[in-house]
């Protein structure tokens, strides 16, 4: 169990923000920090890692105190069992894929596990290549594998896939889900992507103005309605075209274009650029707008 109760004064574009984060994270779960830019998501992650120091409070992981202001305890990042993956990869350009991972290893056992991680992220044929010869998706795989070399208790992912094209992003989402399932590492993700959040997360923490406003499943957050449909997809509304007496709605679902029929009442609640859930029941699609004010 990860227990966090900290405060931090943040200087944001909207002025000074007195953040207070209180949350308990279950061992082995995949939790996404979701909310607007400047809400404090990355700062919370950096405080967990030790890259930033809270103004007050306590961070405790499996009974071990990582930070306690009153007791003057503040473990440095290298003493915290974390792996951190950034958006910009942050891998060493003069080292090969294998050398990047070996550099992160501390023990003989960890070094022996390097080839297993390289295989897990499907880079066996590129293990001796330099980062400059790799694609963006391949570099991000290297960064992910390197973060896992020491078998950390917590894996921190700060929008690691946001710079990738949709098809590569989907592929790496699948790989992240598989790695999380295989290793069981507690994972925290910062994301603005609804489909990514729903696909990967056990729970979602809604971060607004330096506070965790809600903690629940992604579907409960995005759609308060209870849906009984057998298939549910989340898409971005691209077009709404009238074809009386109905409307044709075109959505982007992942990297695929989906067109479906909506009634006049359903279409009136949809907006171009907003997100909607496509739910099917007995082969009749139902379109329900997402709570866009939360995004």
N, C-alpha and C positions, 0 to 999 in steps of 0.2 A: 504494500500500500504506500502511495505517495501522498503525503499530507502537506498542503501549502497554505500558509496564512501570512501574507506579507503586504507591506505598503511600499509605494514608490512615487515620488514626485516626478512627473513627466512634463517636458516642454514640447508641446505639440503646435501644429499650425493654427489651432484654435485657442492657444494660450496654455496656461499651466493646468495640468490635470493631476489631481491627487488620487492615484490609483490604489485600490485595495483588492487583492485577489485572495479568495478563500475557496479551496477546492480539494477534494480527495479523489485520487485516480487509482483505479483498481490495477492490480498486477496483471500484466498480459493483455490489457485492453488497448484498443486503437481509438484515441480521442482526438477530435479535430477542434482547434480553436478557430472559431468563425466569427467574423464581424468586420466592420468598416476599417479602412486604413486609419492609423493613429489611435486606435482603441487600446493598444497596449499588448497585443498578442505576441509580437516578437520580443518585447521587453520581458514578458512573463517567461518565455522560453529561455531567454538569455540569463535571467535570474536563476532558473533551475540549473542551468549549465555552469553557473559561476562566472560567466563573462560580464555580468552586471551585478551590483550589490544592492539588495533592498535597503530601504531606509529603516525598516523595522520588521519584526516578525520571525517566523520559523519555517524552515523547509526540512522535512524529515522523510527519509526513504528507507522502507523496511526496517524501521527502528533506529536507523543511523541518522544522526543530526548532521545535515549538510550546512545549515545556516541557522544561527540563533543570535540575534542582535544583543539580547540581554546577557547572554553567556559569552559573548565575543567569540563565537564559533563561525568560521567562514572558510570552508574547505575550498582550496583552489580547484580550477577546472580539471586538472590532471589527477586529482584525488577523488573526483566524482565519476561514478560508473555511467558515463553518457557517451553516446555517439551523436554527432551533429552533422546534418547535411544542409548546406546552404544552396540558395538559388544559383549562385555563380560558380558552383563546383568546388573551388578552392583546393584543387589538386596540384601536385608539384609538376611543373612543365618539363623538367629535365629528367624525370624518372619515368620508367615504363609503368604499365598497369600493375604488373607484379611488384615492382619496386615500391610503388606508392603504398601498396597494402603491407608489404614487409616492413616498411618504415614505421607504420602505425603499430606493429606488433611489439609486445614487450617480453613475451615468454616464448620458449621453444614450442609449447603447445599451440599458441596463437599463430606462430609462423607455419606450423604444420597444417593449420586450417585455412591458409590463404588460398590454396588451389581449390578447395571446396567452395569457398565464397566466389572465386572467379567463375567457377562452373555454374553456381547458383544464379549469377547475373548474366550468364551466357556470353562470356568474354574469353573463353579458352583460346580461340584462334587469334586473339588480339593481345594476349598477355604480355608480349614483349614489345608492344608498340608504345610510342610516346603519345601523350595527350594531344599534341598538335595534329596528329593524323587521325583522330577520332571524331565522330559526329557528336552533336550536343547530347543526344540520348545515351551514347556510349560513355561519354565523360560523366554523366550523371550516375550511370551504373557503377563506374569506378568509385565515385564519391560515396555512394551508398554502401558498397562492399567495404570500403576503407573504414567507414563509420562503425561497421559491425565486427571488425577484426578482433577487438578486445571483448567481444560478447557483452556489451553494456547492458545494464539494467533498464536504461531508458534510451530510446532512439528519438531524437528531435529532428523534425523535418520542417524547415522554414521555406514554404512555397517552392519546393525543389523542382517541380515540373512546370512551373508557370511560363518558362521561356521556350518550351518545346512545342512543336506543331501538334495538332489534335490527334493524329494517328499514333505518333510516338508517345504522346502523353497517355493515351489509353493503354498502350502496351506496357508502359512502366507502371501504371496503376495496377494492372494485373500482376506484374512481378512483385510490387510492393505488398499486395494482398497475400501472395503466395509465400513470400519471405516472412511476413508477420505470422502467418499460420504455422510455418515450419519451425521458426525460432522462438515464437511466443514472447518476444521482447515487447515491453510496454512502449507504445509509440504515440508521440504527440505530433500532430501535423497542423501547421498554419496554412489555411487555404481560403480562397475566395470563390472557388469553383463548386457549385452546388452538386453537379453530378459526381464529381470526385469525392466530395464529402459523404454523400449518400452511399456511394459504392464501397468506400473503405472503412467508414467509421462505425464503431460500436455505439459511441455516444458523441454528442456535439456540445461544446461549451460556447454559448453565445457571449462574446466579449463586446461590451458597449461602454465607452467612456471610462475605461479603467476598472470595470466591474464585470464579474461573471453573472450575467442577467438570467440565464437559464441553462440547465444541464439536463439533456434528454436525448432520445434517439433522433437521428436526422429527420426521419419521416414525420415524427411528432412535431418537430420544430417547423419544418417547411410547410406541412399541410396538417392543420388541426383537425380536418375532416377524417373520419375513419373510412377507409376505402376497403371494399371486399373484392376488388378486381383481382383476377388471376395474374395479370401482367401489368407492371407499373414502370413507366419510363419518364425521365425528366428531360425536357427539351426547351430550347430557346425559340420563341415565336419570331418567325421571319416575315411571314405574310398572312394577312387575313383578307380573303376575297369573297365577296358575295356571289352566290350562285343560287338565287331564290328557288325554293324557300329556305335554303340552308346557307352555311358559309363553309368555304374550304380554308383550312388552316395549315400552313406549312411551318414545320419546326425542324430545328437542327438538334438531333439526338446523337451526341458523341460526334462522329465525323460523317454521320448519315443524315440524309434529308427524308423526313417523314411527312406525308400529307394525310390529313384526316378531316372528317366532316364534323361540324359543330352547329348546334342550334343557334338561333339569334340571341337567346339569353346567354348561352355559353360564350359566344363571340364577343358580346358586349362587355364581358369582364376581362377580356384578354387585351394585351397591348404589345405592339411591336417592340422587340428587345427584352420583354419580360420572360419569365420562365413559367412553364406549366407542367403539370403531371398528366401523362396520357395513361389512363387506366382502362383496361378492357375487361368486360364481363360478358360471357356468352357471345363473344366476337363483336360486341357493340362498344366502340371506344367512347370514353368519357373524358372531357378536358376540364381540368380544375386549375385555376391560376394559383401560383405559389404566393406566399406572403412576401411580396417584393419590398415592403417597408423594412424588413429585417435584414436585407442584403446590403 
